[in-house]
Amino acid sequence: MNLLQDETSPYLLQHKDNPVRWRPWGAAAFDAAKAKNLPILLSIGYAACHWCHVMAHESFEDEATAALMNEHFICIKLDREERPDLDAVYQSALALTGKQGGWPLTMFLAPDGKPFWGGTYFPPEARHGLPAFRDILSAVAGSWKKDADKIAHNVQSLMAALEEQNAPQKGALLPRAALDNIARHYLSLIDPAHGGIGGAGGGGPKFPNLTILNFLWNAHLRTGDPACRAAVIHSLTQMCQGGIYDHLGGGFSRYSVDAEWLVPHFEKMLCDNALFLSLLTEVYKETQNPLFKSRIFETVEFVLRDLRIDDVFAASLDADSGGSEGKYYVWTAKEIDDVLDKDSGTFKKAYDVTAFGNWEQTNILNRLRHTIFDAEEEAILKPLRDKLKTVRDRRVPPARDGKILADNNGLMIAALASAGFALEQKEWVAAAEKAFAKLAQDELVHTGKHAALLEDYAGMCAAALALYGVTRDRNYVAWAEKWVGVLDEEFWDKAGGGYFMSASGQTDNPVRVKSAQDHAAPSGNGTLVSVLAQLAALAGEEKYGRRARATAEAFAGDVAQRFFPYATLLGGGDLLQNPATLTLSGDFDAVLRKISWPALVKIFENGEKPEALLCLGDRCLAPARTPDALENLLRDARAGTPAANDG
C-alpha cells in the first residue's frame, strides 16, 4: 500500500491502489530520500489528463515496473492543479534540457528536490522514438550510483538556469506603435484556413491561445484594423463549429489534436471555458453574431449544470469515460439512426456523420462544413440534439475533478458576470455573486489545504472588479484592495519588482517563481497590471498606478526580446499608459451592453440627472446625457477619431 489514501486530490486518489509506493509531496518524502540516499522520481499530472491515465495503466499498475521504481527511487505523486507553483518549476527545468513540456511530467530529483533530468510520457516498450520507461528507470538508477559528479553538475546547471529565468530583466513599457507591430506579428501566425495560431501545415496539437486572440480583439478596438477583427471572428467561428466544441452538451474541450479543430483532446477545463465565455461575450457585443450568442448560452448552461458544486465550480471533466478517450462524446451512424429514425439524415448531413466515421470509425459531431449559423436550420436541429443528449446522458459520464481552484473560479466569476450583464441574464450574475461570496476571505486558499498563489489573488481581484462593473456594489472594490494589500505584503519582490508566484512563507519550492508569461490561463502579473491600473481610477489612489507600472516594467526587458507569451501583460501595460474612465450617473446599461471596450474603467455615482463623463488620460470630454450621445462618444473615443479629440 502507498501513502496516498488520505489525500483529497482526485488525481492522487486515482493512484492510491498502485503497487508503486507513492508518497505525497512533503517533508517526509524528502527525509526518506536523504536517509536512504535515493533519487526522487516525481510524477506530476492531473485528473482529466488522458496520457496520465495511459502511463498509469501501462507502468504504474504494472508490478514489475513498480518494483523497479520502489527499489531505486523515492516516488512522489503531485497534482499540478494543487501545486501549480511546483509544476511551473519542473516544467521549466524540463524545457531547459531542450525537451517539450506537458503531462504526465516525469522528473528525477536529488534528495533535496533539485532536478537533474526528466521527460513526460514514457511507454512501457520503446516506440515512436521514445525509450521504454523501465530502461529509463534502470539508466537513471545506474547513473545515480556511478556518475554522482555528472548528476551534481546537472543539478548545478539547471538550478543556475532556473534562478536566472526567474530574475527577469527590467525595461521601459512599450508604446502603442510597438503594440500595433506585435498585433501584426500575431496576425501573421493565424491559420488562414482554420483560424487560431499555427496548424496551417496540417499538424497538431492546436490550442485556442485565447489570450492572444483577446489581444488581437483589443487591437481591433483600438485601431479599427479589420484584419484583427476578421482573424478573431474567423478563429472563434471555427472553434465554435468544430469538434472541440460539445454540440450536444455545450462547453469547449482543452485543445484540438489536428489543425482544423475537428478532433478534441476531450477533457473540459473550467479555465478554458471561462476564457471562451469572456472573449465570446466581448465579440458578441460588437457583432451580435447569433452563433456566438448560442455558444455563450450553451456553455453557461454546461458550466452551471456539470461543473457547479455548492455554488462554486469544479476544475474539470475527464477526457476518458468507460475506459476509453472520448467514448462519451462520439457516435456511430447507426446509433444516430436508432435515436432519430426518419430525421437522422438531416442531422447526419449537418454534423458530418458518415458510416465510416471521421475519427477511429466513429463520428465527432461538428459543423465545420456548415459554419454559417442559420436560424431556421437551428430550429430543426435543436430538438434532434436534445434527443441525442437524452440518450448520451445514459452513458458512463467522464469523471469530474471536484477540486475548487480559486484562480479558475475567479476567471469563471468574471466571465459569468460580464456575460450575464451583456445578455441580460440576471441568474448568471447571481451565480457569479454566490461563487464569489463562497470563496472570499481575507486570505484566500488555492484549494483544500493549499495556500493561495499569485494567480488566485489576481483572478479573484479581477472577478471583484468585474462584479463591481455589473452590480455597482463598492464592496467588491474593497475586496480587491484588501487582496492587493496581501500581495504587496507577502508576494512583492522588493529587490526586482513584480510579484512572486508563491508567498514568502512558502519554503518548499526549490526556486521561487516570478513570471508574467501566459500559459493556459492569463499570468498573475499580467492580470494584476490591469487590476492595479483600474484600482488607481476606482480608489483614486496613485499608489496603485505606481505599483502597476513597477510590475509591468519588471518584465519589460524580457518582453522586448520575446513578446509571444506576454499578451496579458502587454494589454495591461496599454491600459496603464492610456487610461480611459467613464463616470456614470443614471441608467446607460443599454449602451454598455453593446460597446466592447474591456479597458474602459466604469465609475458609478448617484447623480440627480443622467450623465456620463468620459476621460482619456488627464483630459475629459464633454459629458453625454442621452444613450445615443454616449454611444457615439464611446465609439469615436475608442477609435481615437477627431470627434472625440475635439470634445
N, C-alpha and C positions, 0 to 999 in steps of 0.2 A: 504494500500500500504506500502511496506517496502522501505528500503533505498539503494537497490542495483541497481536501474535503471540507475544510472550514472556511474556504474563500467564498465571496459573494459574487464575483465576476462570472457571468455565464460562460465566458471563454475558458477561464481556468477550470470551472466545474466540468466542462466537456472533457477535460484531461485527467480527472481525478481517479479514474479507474485504469489508466495506462500502466503498463508494467515499468515504465520509466519512473525513477524515484524523483519526481518533480518536487521542487520547493518553490514557494512564492518568493518574490524579491524581498530581501530584508537582511538585517544584520546576521541572523542565524545562518543563512546560506553562505555569507562571506566568511564567517568564523569557521565554518566547516571546511571551506576551500583552503583557508590558511592553515588550519590544523592538519589537514591531510596533504597539503602542498599539491592540490589538484587544480587544473584549469576549470573555468566555469563555461558550460555550454548554456548560452542564453537564447531562448526561443521566444520571439515576440510575434503576436498575431492579434486577431480579434474575432468575435463570434460569427460575424457574417462572411468571413473570408473563405472563398471556395478552396483555394490552394492550401490554406491552412488545414482544412479538413482532409484534403488529399494526402498531404505529408503525414498527418496524424494517423490516418488509416494505414498507409504504406510502411511507415517507420516506427512511430511512437506506440502503435498497438502490436508491433512485432517483437516477440520475446527475444530473438537473437540480437536485434538492433538495440533493444532496451538494455540487454546485458552489457553490451559494449559501452553504452552511454553511462550506465551505473558504475562500471568498473573504473573508467578513466576520467570521469568528469563529475563535478557538482552541477546538477541540471536545474535551471531556473526557468519557469514559465512566467511570462509577463503579458498582460493585456495592454496593448498600446493605447486603448481608449481610457484606461485608468491612469496611465503614466505617460502621456504624450511627451513630457519633457525628457524622459529616459529614451523613448523611441527616437526622438529627434537627435540625440547624441549618437546613438548607434547607427542610425541611418546615415548620418553624416560621416561617421567613421568608415562605413562600407563604401560610400561614394569616394572617399579619399583613397581607397585602394583601387579605384578605377572600375568598380562594379556598379551595376544598376540596382537601386534600392527597391523595396517593396516588401510584401508579406506573403508567407511567413519569413521573418528575418531570423537568420541563424548566425549568431556571433559567438566567437570564442574570446574569453576574457581571462586576464590574470586574476589571482585570488582577491585583488583589491578592486576589481570591477573595470579595470582599464582594458580596452580592446586590443587584440593583436591580429585577428583575421576573421573573415566571415563570408557569408553568402546569403542567398534567400532560400528558395525551394531546391532541395536535392532529391532526386529519385532513388528508389531502392537499388536499382541497377543502372549502370551507365547508359545514357541515351540522350540524343539531341544535343550532343556536345557537353552535357553535364555529367560530372563524375558521380559514382554511387555514393550514397550517404555513408554507408559503412566504411568505404575506402577513405572518405574524408575523416571520419572519426579515428580510424587507425593512424592515418598520416599525422593528424594534429596531436594525438596522444604520443606518437613516437617523437615528434619534434619537441614536445614539452619535456620529454626525458633526456633527449640527446642534444638539442640545439637551444639551450637556455639563453645563450648570448644573442642568437638571432631573434628569438621571441622578445627579449628585453629591448633589442634595437627597434623592432616593430612597434612595441608599446610606446617607446620614447618618441618615435617619429610621428605616430598617429596622434598622440596627446599634444605634441607641439603644434601639429597642423590644426587640431580641434581648437586649441587655445587661440591660435591666430584667426581662425574662422569666426570665432565669437568675439572678436575685437574689431568691429567694422571701422572703416575709415570715414572720418567726418568730411563735410564739404558744404558747398552752398546749394540752396534749393534751386531746382531747375525752373527757368522761366516758361511761360506758356508757349513760346515758339519751340522750345525743346520738347514740350509735351505733345505738340502737334506733330513733330517729327517722329516721336515714339508711336503715336497713333498710326502714322503711315507705315511704320515698320510692322506693327501688329497686323495691319491690314494686309501686308504682303504675305503673311503667314496663313491667312484664311483660305481654306479649301474652296475654290470657286464652284465646284460641283456640289459638294455635300455640306458646306458650311463647317464651322468650327476651325480649330487650329490644327494644321497638319493633316496627314492622311491622304493628300492628293495622289500620292504614288500607289495607294491601294492598301497600305499596311495599317495595322492597328498595334496596340490599343489606342483608343482616341478618347480623350477626356473632354468634358464640356468647357473647361477653362473659363468659368463664369466670371471670375474677377477681371479677366482681360476683356470679355465681351461687355462687362459693365463699364470698363474704362473707355471702350470704343463708343458706347452709347453716350456717355458723358461728353466725349469729344465731339460727337454729332451735335449735342445740345449746345455746346459752347461755340462751335464754329459753323454749324449748319452744313457740315460736309455730308453730302448724300451718300458717299461711299461707305462711311462709317455706319450710317443708318441702315443701308442695304445689307451690309455684312452681318449686323446683329439680327435683323429681321429674318434673313435667309437662314442663318445658323439656328435660331430658335425654331423656325418653322420645320426644318429637317429633324431636329431633335424631338419636337412635339409630335411629329408624324412617324418617327422611326420606331424600331423595336426597343430602343432604350426607354421609351415611354410605355407604361402599362395601360393598354387601351380598354381594358375591362375594369380594372380597379383603381386607376389613377396612380400618379406618382412616377418618379424617374429612377432608373437604375444608376449604378455608380459610374459606369462608362461603357463604351462600345468596344468590342474586340475587332471591329472592322472599320473601314473609313466612312461608310455611309450610314452609320448609326442603326444598322439592322440587328446585329446580334449583341445583346447586352451582357455585361457581367452582372448577373441577375440580382445581386444584393441591392437593397434600397436603404440609403443612409439619410438620417434626419438632416444633416448639414447640407447635403446636395439639394434636397427638396426645398429647404429654406431659401437657398440662393436662387434656385429656379423661380420660386414664387416672387421673390423680391424683384428680379430683373423683368420677369413677365409682367408684373404689375406696372413698373415704370414704362415699359414699351407699350402696354395696352393703353395707358393714359393718353398717349400721343396718337396712337394708330386706331384705337377702337377695334382692333383685329378680333373677329369672333372666335378664331381658333385659339388665340391666347386667352381670351376670356373663358372659353370652355376648359382649357387645361388648368387655369387657376382654380376654378370651381372644383374640378375633379381631383386635383392634387390636395386642396384643402380638405375635401371630403375624405381622401385616403389618410391624411395625417390625423384628423380628428377621430376617424374610425379605427385605424390599425396601429397608431403609434401613441395615442394618448393614454396615460396611466395616472389616475388620481390627479388630473388637471395639468400634469406636466408630460413631457414627451420622451419616448424611448429612443435609444440610439440608432437601431437598425432592424431590418428584416434580413434573414439569411439568404444567401444565394442558392442554397441547396434545400430540397424537400424530398421526402420519400427516398433518401439515399442518392439523389441524382441532381445535378445542377440544372436549374430551370424547369424541372418537371412540373411544378405547379402552374407554370405560365403557358406552356406550349400545347399545341393541338394537332391532331391528325385531321385530315379532311373528313374521314368517316365519323369522327366524334362530333364534328360540327354538323354534318348531315343528320346524325341521330337526334341532335338537340333542336335544330332549326327546321328540319324537314323541307318543305317547299320553299322556304325563304333562304336556304343555305347558299344557293347560287349567288344571290345578291350580296350576301355577306362575304363569301369567299372571294368574289371579284374585287370587292372594296378593300379587303385586308390581306391580299397576296397569299391566299391559301390554295395549295395545289395538292394533288395526290402524292407527289414526290417530296413535297416539303421544301422549305428554304433553310433548314438547319437540322442536320442529323435525322433526316426522314420525318421530321415534324415541322410544324409551322409556328414561327414567331409572328404574332399579329402586328401589322404595320400598315401605314398609309403612304409609303414613300413614292408610290406610283400615282397617288391621288392626293397631292399635298394641299390642294385648294379646298378650303372649308366651304361646304355648300349646305345652307340651312335646310333645304328640302330633303336632301340626301341624309342629313343628320337626323331628321325626324323619323326616317325609315330605319336607320341603323341603330339608334339608341335602344329601342325595345329588344332588338336582337342581341345587342351586347349585354343587356340586363339578363336575358335568358341564359346566356353562356356564363355570366358571372355567378348566377344562382347554382349552376352545375359545378363550376370551379370551386365554389365555397365548400363543396363536399369533399374535395381532395385534401390530402395531408398538407397543411399550410407550412410555409417557411417558418422556422423558429424566430422568435422575437428576442433581441437582446434588450432587456428591460432596464439597462443602466440609464440613469438620468444624468446627462452631461450638461453642466451649466453653460459651457461655451456654445454648444449646439442648440440648447434651448433658447439662449439669447438670440441666436440667428432666427429661429422659428418665431419667437415672440415678436421681433421686429417685422418679420415678413407678414405674419397674420395681422398685425396692427395696420400696416400700410395697405395690404390687400383689402382688409375689411373696410377701411375708410374709402379707398378708391372705388370699390364696387358696392358700397353701401350695404355691407353685411355686418350688422351690429354684433351678431353672435360670434364672429371671428375676432372682433376686437375684445369682446368679453372673454373669449378663450385665452387670448394673449394676456389680458389683465390677471386672470386666475393663475396662469402659469407663473407670471412674474411674482405675484403675491406668495406663491408656494416656495419660490427659490430665494426671495430677497431676505437677506440678513446682513448684519454689519460686516461680518467676514464670511465671504462665500465659501462653498465647498465645491470642488470639482465634480466628484461623485463619491458616494458612500463615505469611506473613511479617509479619502484622499484630499489633501489641501488644494484650494483653488490656485490656478495658474494665471498667468497674464491674460491668456485668451478668454478665460472665464470672466474676469473683471471687465475686459474690453467689450466682450459680447453683451454682457448684461448692462453695461453703461450705454451702449448703442441701442439696446432694447428699451431702456428707460427713456432715452430721448425720442425714440420713435413713438412711444406711448404718449409722451407729453405732446408731440405734434398732432396726435389724433384726439386725445381726451382733454387737453388744456390743463391738466392737473399738475401743478408745480411740484407736488411731492415727488414726481418722477425725476425732475431735475435735481432735487435734493439727494435722491439715491445716487445719481451719477456723480455728484460732487463728493459724497461720502466715500464711494469706491475709488475715485481718483485719489482721495486722501490716503487710502490704504496702499494703493500702488506707489504713491510718492514715498511713503514711509518704508515699505518692505521690498519694492521691486526696482526702484530707480537706481541707475548706475551713476553714482556721484562722480566717478572719475571720467567716464566717457560719454555720458548722456544716453538716453534711451532706457527702455525697461527690459530687465531680465525676464526670462520665461517663468522662473520659479522665485519664490520669496527667499529672503536672506536666511531664514531659518531652515530651509530645505537643504540638508547637507549630504544626502546620499547619492548625489549625481557627480560623476567624475569630472564633468565640465558644466559650468553654469551657462546655459544657452542664452544668447542675445541675438535675435534675428528679426528682420522685418520682411522676410520672404513669404509670399503666399504659397500655400500648398492646396489641399482640397478646400480649405476654408481661408478666409482673409486673415492676414497676420494680425497679431495683437497690437504691435507697434503701429502698423498702418492704420488700423481701426482707431487707435487712440489719438492719432494726429487729428482725425476728423472730429472725434468726440471732444477733444480739448478745444479745438477751434470753435465748435458750436457753444461750448460752455463759456468761452470768453464773451460771446454775444449774449447768451441767456442769463448769465450771472453778472455780467457787467464787470468782470474782474480780469485784468490784463495778465495776471499770473498764469492763467490757463493758456493764453496766447503765447506767452514766453515758453511755457513748457512744451506746447505743441511744436513750436519752431525748433527748440533744442532736440526734441525727439526726431523730427524729420532730418535735421542737419547731422545727427549722429550717424545716419546711414547714407548720407548723400554722396560720399565718396565712392562707396560700393555701387550705388545706383547709377552713377555716371559711367561706371565701367561695364555694368551688366544689368540692364534695366528690366529684362524679361519677367523675373518673378516678383517685381515690386509694384504691381498695378495698384493695389490698395494704398500703399504709401504715397505713390505719385498723385493719386486722386486727392488724398488728404492734404498734400502739400499745395495743390492747386486751390483747394478751399481756403487754406490758411492764408495764402498770398492774395487771393481775390475774393474776400468775404462778401456775401450778399445776405442781408437781413430784411425780413418783411414783418413789420409791426402791424398787427391787425386788431381792430375792434369791430364787432358786428359779424354777420354771417357771410363769409365768402367761400364756404366749403365747395359749392358747385364749381367754382373756378379752380380751386386747388385740386379737385378730383381729376381734372383733365390737363393739368400742366405738369410735365415731368421736369423737375429741377431738384434732384436729390441734394445738391449742395446748398440750397436755399434754407436759411435758418429762420423759422417762423416763431415770432414772439407774440403772445396773445395778451391783450389788455381789455379792460372793461370800460370802454369809452361810451359816451352817451349817443354818439352817432356813428354809422358805419364809415370806416376809414381804413385805408391800407397805405402804409408808408414804406416804400422800398428804398433801401440804402445800399449802395455799391461802394465798398471800402469806406472812406470817410466822407462820401458825397451822397446826399439824399435827394431823391427826385420828388417832383410834385405829387402829393397824395392822390390816390384814386378813391372815389366814393361810390362807385357802382361796380357790379360784377363785370360788365363789359369793359369798363375803363381799366380795371385791374388785369383782366386777361390780356388786353392789348399791351399794357405796360410791361407785364411779365414776359410776354413773348418777345417784345422789342429789346428789353434789357438783357434777357438771356443770350440773345444773339449779338448783343453789342451794337445795335443799329443806331443811326443818328437820332431817331425819335426818342430813344431812351437817354442818349447822351445830352440831348438838349433840355431834359427835364430840370 
